[in-house]
Amino acid sequence: MTTVRNPVLPGCYPDPSVCRVGDDYYLVTSTFEYFPGLPVFHSRDLVAWEQIGHVVDRAGQLDLDGIASSGGLYAPTIRYDGGTFWVVCTLVDQQDPDRGGNFLMTAQDPAGPWSDPVWLDADGIDPSIFFDDDGRVWLHGTRLAREPQWHDQTEIWVRELDRETRRLVGREHVVWTGALRDVVWSEAPHLYRVDGTYYLLTAEGGTEFHHAVSVARAESVTGPYTGNRANPVLTHRHLGRDVDVVGVGHADLVEDPVGRWWAVLLGMRPYGGYHYNLGRETFLVPVSWEDGWPVFAPGEGRVPAEVEVPVAAPRPLGTAQGSTSGVVPPDDLRWTSLRRPAAEFATPAGQGWTVRMRPTTLAEAGVPAFLGVRQQHRDVDVRATLRVEPAAGEEAGLVVRQSEQDHVRLFVTTGPGPAAARRVAAVHRRGGVEVDLGSLPVDEGRVTLTVRARGQEYVLLAGTPGAAPATVGVVDGRTLDSVTTGGFLGLWVGVYATSNGRPTDTVVDVEHLEYLPGAGTGRATAEA
């Protein structure tokens, strides 16, 4: 037995879906407006997850242009059948409900390349796919109920998918409207066949505090389904907000090679009050079967802080899986841009990047010159050394990003007028309103900028490389998480460069970006 600590994927990795092929597991999560989209992870033990690629990784594969923060790619499902990996997912544009929809992509190798999308004539969100033992394929998803009995009631539908034409065929079957009366957003459905019985797993209550996992079963894939009298079979809402993990739900089941069952699911870890800056993270929970029903976290009934995994390789407690300390090189798969490939504005250069400044700002739902990584730890230093000679009104630096309307920028800029003094400034954009946090003069074009997070205190520092940095501003992180701002995302930290709407030829040399968990805190450097 090896004891490992939850979450197995810290940081904003929500809506996990998993499948097993032989001794190998593959997992995908949602990415919303970030690009590349839908990271693919591989594991041999359900604990140590290595990212091997993305499903959406090239221009023209999907159109994310103009999609605002917390829109984009929702709730993928990954499955394997007949030598092919399948992912089904939803593209959501919250400003234009007629745009997007449900689609599927396939690949022979989960690391890619993945196909262009095949758009499906299917309503709603959160599609999933089930390959039955008889060779038939069933697509299922969730949508607002056609004849609702209460506000925000949803219904789960099931319909056959033709494997060859990739088209839905036959009659649609509405099989579920929620485990409890007045339950909202029964979503994230997954179908399984276990010992000849069909099981429907759903998330209910909305993907926040009231989130929960429910299950039903039937003798036929199209129902009728009978709910478990124990529903919800896993939730933390009865524990209150002052608990280590909240919002537990959106589960997917997998059986290991020796017949043990597991679930991956999302949850949030509040700190500094009811705030979860790291977003919705991926957790691992053991599952047993009793009386023909799955039991999540048997004997405990909640997401465990530590999980005993019989097949896991030895791993020290306190190590956060899925994260690495130090310089983040350009080939690291943690890097993301917004909506389109980073190659449109950035070129790898040694351990860093050459970034071509763009007129687009971070306040727009466009394609700014932005490259970032998820915040995966409560205590972390993110440090970038860059060289830039900005023209008047231009800026380049670090950003702590929640959305277009809520982020914090620490940047080098040049003032107007003949003096044209260069300075480092800090600005907090909160609800679309920008507030100056402070500034200090800099004499050199080469500057080191640091975001130092210690719990909910984010200190913004600047200085010349090798010299002691000075504080430019301080931000309360509780103003940046999705509880305060809305949306579905955790925080990203990264480099950006904008001319604020003006034409520009300015280039920024980013020597490197360092991600340093627990730096200077006296704790283990990988503490999550």
N, C-alpha and C positions, 0 to 999 in steps of 0.2 A: 504494500500500500504506500502511496505517496500523497502527502497532504499539500494541497495547493490553495492559493488565496483567490477569492473572487474580487473584482471581475476578471475574467480571462482576457477580455479586450477592454482596457480602460480608455476613457475618452469617448468622443461622440461616434459610437458604432451602434446605431439603433436598429431595431427590426431584424435581428439575426435569423437566418435560415441556414440549415445544415443538411448535408447528405453524406452517406458513406459509400465508398467504392472499394471493396476488399478491405484492406487495412488502413485506408486513407480516408480522411474526412475533409470536406470542402464547405466553406461558409461564406456567405455574402451578407452585406448590410446596406442600409439606405445611405444616400449621400446628398439628396436634395439638389441645390444649385451648384455644388462643387464638381470640379472636373480634374482628373478622370473620375468616372462614376462607377459605383457598385464594386468596391474592392473584393477580391477573391482571396481567401485565406486557405492554407493547407495545414493539416495537423495529422500526426500519427497517434495522438493520445488524448485529444480533446482539450489539452491544456496549453501546450506550446504551439502557438499559431504563427505561421510565417505567411506574410502577404506575398502572393505570386503574380498578381496582375490585377486588372480591372476588366469588367464587362464592357464598359463604355470608355474607349480610350483613343478615339480618333475623330477628327473633324468630319462632320457630315453624317456620322452614325446616328446621332440624335440632335435635335435643335433645342438648346437650352437658352438661346438668346432672349433677353428681356424678361426672363423668369425671376421674380423677386425672391428674396431670402425666405427659406422654409417652403418654397415651391420646388418643383423638379421631380427627382426620382424617389418614389415612395415604395417601401415594403417589398423588396424582391423575394422570390422563392427560387431556390436551386434544387434541381433533381437530376438524376442520371438514369438513362435507359438506353439499352441497345447500342452501347458505344458512344453515345452522344450525351453531353451535358446540356440541360435546358435551364434557362432563367426566364421567369415571367415577372413583370413589374408594371408600375403605373407611372406615367409622366403627368404631373399636375401643374397647371398654371392657375394660381388662385385668382388672378385678375381676369382671366379669360377661360371660363369653364368649358368652352367649346374646343379649346386647344388640348392636345395631348390625348391620353387614353391608355388603355392596356396593350401591352406588346409582349412578344417573346423573342428571345435570341438563343442561338445554339452555338456549341463549340465542340470540337473533338478533344481539345486540350483545355482544361479549366483555366490555365494561365493565358489562354487566348491564342490566336485571334477569335473573337466572337463575331457572329454574323451581324448584318444590319437587322434592324427590327422588323418583325412581321406584326402588323397592327391587327388587333383582334376586335371583332364586333361584340364587345362585352362591356356592360355597364359597370360603373362604380370604380372601386379601388381595391388594392390588396389581392391581386390574383394569385392563385396557387395552382399547381398541376399535380395530378395523381395518375400513376401508371398502374393499372390493375393487373392481376395475375393472368387474366384472359386476353391481354394485349390491348384492351381498350384504354383510351386516355381521356381523363376528365379534368376540365378546367373548372375552377370555382373562385368566387370572389364575394365582395360585399358591396352593398349600395343602400341608399336610403329606401325604406320600405315603401312600396307602391301604395299600400293602404295602411298607413301607420295608425297604431292604437295610442301612441304617445309621441311626444317631441323627440326627434333624433333617434327614433327606432330604426334599425337597419335590418336587412335580411340577407341571408347567405344563399346564393344560387349555385347550382351545379349543372354543367352541360358538357356533352361529349365533344372532344376535339379530334378531328381527323388528322392522324399522324403525318400523312403524306402531303395533304393540301394545306395544313396548318389552319383550317377553317373550322368554326363551330358548326356542329351538325345536330340534328335531332331536337327533341323538346327540352326546354329549360325546366329545371326543377328548383323551386324555392324550398329549402330544407330546414331553415333555422331562422328565428327572429329574436333570439336572446334567451338566456337561461333563466333570468329573473324578470318579473314584471317591472316595467319602467326602466329597464337597463338600457343604456345608450351605447351606440357604436360597438355593436357586436361585429368584430372585424378580424383581419389577419387569419382567415380560415386555412386549416391544413387537414387533408384527409389521409388516413392510413388504413391498412388492412392488417389486423393482428389476429392470428388463429381463426381466420374465416369471418371475423367481425369487422365492420367498418367503423372507424372512429373519426369524429369531427372535433378538432381542437380550435377554439376561437379565443380572441382577446375581447374583453368587454369593459365598459365603464369609461372609455376614453384614455388616451395615452398620457395620463398624468396621475394625480394622487389616487383616483378610484379605479385604476387599472386592475384587471384580474384575468385569470385563466379559467375557462370553462370547457367542459367536454361532453359530448353526446355520442351515442352509438346506434347502429342500425344493422339489419341483416342484408340490406341492399345499399349500394353506393348512392342511390337516389332517395333513400329514406323509406319510411318515416324514421326520424331520429328521436331517441329518448334521452333526455338529459340525465346526468348523474345527480342523484339526490344530494350529493356533497357539494355541488356547485356553489360558488366558485371553488375549484380545487386548489388554487393557489392565488393569494393576494396578500398585500401588506396594508391595505387600507384600514383594517381594524386595529393596527398597531399605532395609529396616529402619525403626526408629522415629525415628532421628535424621535426618529429611529434611523438606523444606519443606512437602510435601503428603502426607497419608496417607489411607487409607480410600477410594480412588477407586472409584466405581461408580455404579450406577443411572443409566445413560445413556439418552438419547433422540436419535434421528437426525433431521436435517432437511436438505433440499436447497435451496440458494439459487436465485434466478431465473436464474443463468447456469450452473447445473449443478455447482457446487461443493458438497461435503457437509461437514457439521459435526455435532458432538455437544455437547449440554449434559449435564453430569453433576455429581455431588456429590463433595466431598472436604473434608478438614479440614486446617487449618494449625496444627500444634503450636507452642507456645512456652513457655519456662520449664520444659523437660522435656516428657514426653509428655502434654501437656494441651492441649485446644483449646476455650477458653472461647467462641469465636465460633460454635461449632457446626459443622454440616455446611453448606457453602456451595456456590454454583453456579459452575461453571467451564465454559469454552468450549475445545473441542479440534477442530482440523482433522481431516478424514477423507478418505482417498483410497480408490480401489478397485483391487485387483490380483488377477488370477486369479479374479474373481468373489467376492471377499471384501472387507469393509471393513477398512482399516488405520487405526488410531487414532494420531494424532500421528506421521505417517510420517517416518522418518529420525531420530526422537527416542525414540519408544516410551514416553513419559511425559507427564503434563500439563505443558505449557510454562508458565513464569512469564510469558511474553509471547507474544502471538499476532498474526501479521500477517493483517489482515482487509482484503481488497481494497476492500470497499464501505463501510467505516466512515468516518464523518466524522472529521476530525482531532481528536485528544484528547490532552492532555499526559500523559506518563508520570507515575505516582505518584498520579493521580486515581482514587479508588475509585468505580467505577460504582455507582449505586443508593443513594447516600448524600448527604446535604446537611448543611452545617454551619450552626449558629445556632439561633434559636428554632424550635421545632416547633409550628406553629399548629394549632388544633383540626381544621382541614379536611385536615391532612396524613394521607395514607393509611398512614403508618407506625404510627399509634396502634393499639394493641390492648388489649382487656380480656380477661377470663377467662370463657369459656363463654356469656356473654350480652351483649347490646348495652350499651355504656357509657351510653346514654341513660337507662338505668334508675336511674343514680345520679349522672350528671354532665351539666352543661349548658355549652356553649361560652360564654366570657366574654372578649371582646377577644382577646388573644393567649394566653389560658389557659382555665381551667375553674373552674366552681363545682361542687365535689364534695360530695355529701351522704354523710356518714359512715354506714357500715353496721356491724351487729354481727358480720358474717362476718369471719374473720381469714384471713390468707394461708396459715395452716397447714391450712385446710380445702379440700376439693375442691368448693367452692361458688362463689358469685359475690361476691367481695369488691369493695369500691370500689377498683379498681386500673386505672390507665392507664399503659401502658408502650411502649417502643420497643426494638428489638433493639440489643444492643451489636454494632457493625459494625467497630470498630477496637480494636487492642490498647491504644493510647494515646488516651484520651478523657476529657473532663470532661462530666459530666451534672449540670446545675445547675438547681435549682428554687427560686423565691421564692414563699413561701406565707404566708398569714395565717390563723391558727387560734387559737381559745380553747378548748382541750380540757378536758372535765370530767375528774375523777379517773379514772385507768385508761384513758383514751382516748389514741389516738396517731394522728399523721398525718405523713407525710414521704416519703422516698425508699426504694426497695427495689432491691437487685440480686437478681433472682429466677432460680433454677434450677428449683425445684419447691416443693411444700408442705413437704417435709421439709428442704430446703436453700435458704436465702436469707439475705441480710443486710439489716437494716433500720436506717435513720438517721431518727429521728423526734422530733417535739415531743410532750411529754406533760406531765401535771400530776400531782404526787404526792398521796397521800391525806392526810387530816388538815386541821386548821385552817390550817396554813401554806400548803398547796396550792402549793408552789413549782413554777414552770414550768421545764423543763429540756429539753435535747436529749440523747437517749440513742442508743447504737448496740448492736445485738444481732445475734449470728450464730446462726442456727438451723442446726445441723449434724446430719444424721441424726435429726432430730426433737428434739434436745436444744438448749436455748437457753443461750447463753453471753453474759454482759454484756461489752462491749468498752470501755465508758467512757461518761461523761456530762459535761455542763457546764451551768451555769445560764444562762437567758436571761430578759431583763427585758421584751422586747417580744413582741407577738403576730405581728409580721412578721419572718420568718426566711428566710435563704438557706441551703439545704443543697446540698452538692456531693459527688458520688462521683467521685474522681479516680483513673482506672486508668492505671498506667504498667507495661505488661507485666503480670506477675502480682501486683503490689502495688496493692491498692485502698485508697486513703486516704479516710476519711469526714470531711468538714469541715462546720462550721456557723458562722454569724455573722449579724449584722444587715446588711441591704443596704448596700453601699458601704464597709463596714469589712473589715479583713483577717480572713479566716476562721481558726478554730482547729481543730486536729485533735481529733476525738472518738474515733476508733478506726482501726485498720489491719487489713486482712484479707488473707490469702494466697489469691489467686484460684485456686490449684491445688486448694483444698478445695471449689470450687464447680462445676467443669466435670463433664461427664458421665462422663469416665474415672473420676473419684473417686466421684461420686454415683450413677451409673447413669442410665438413660434415654437419650433421643435428642435433647435440646435444647441449644442454646446459651443464652447469658444475655440476659435482658431487664433494662432499668433503667427505673423509672417511679415515679409518685406513687401513694400509697395512703392510706386513712383507715379506721380501725376503732375501734369501741367495745369490742372484745374480749368480745362476747357480750351486752352490755347494750343495752337500748333507748336510742336517742339521737336528738336533733334537731340535732346539731352539723353545721355547714357549714364547709368548707375552701375558701378562695379561693386558687387556684393562679394566680398572676399570669402565669407563663410557665414553660416548661421549655426549657432550652437543651441542645443536643447539639453538643459542640465537639471534633471529632477533633484529636488532636495538640496540644491547647491548652497553650501554655507549654513545649513540648518543643524548640522551635527547628527542628522539621521541617515539611515541607509539611503544611498543615492537613487534607488529605484522605488522608494516608498510611494505608493499611489495615494 
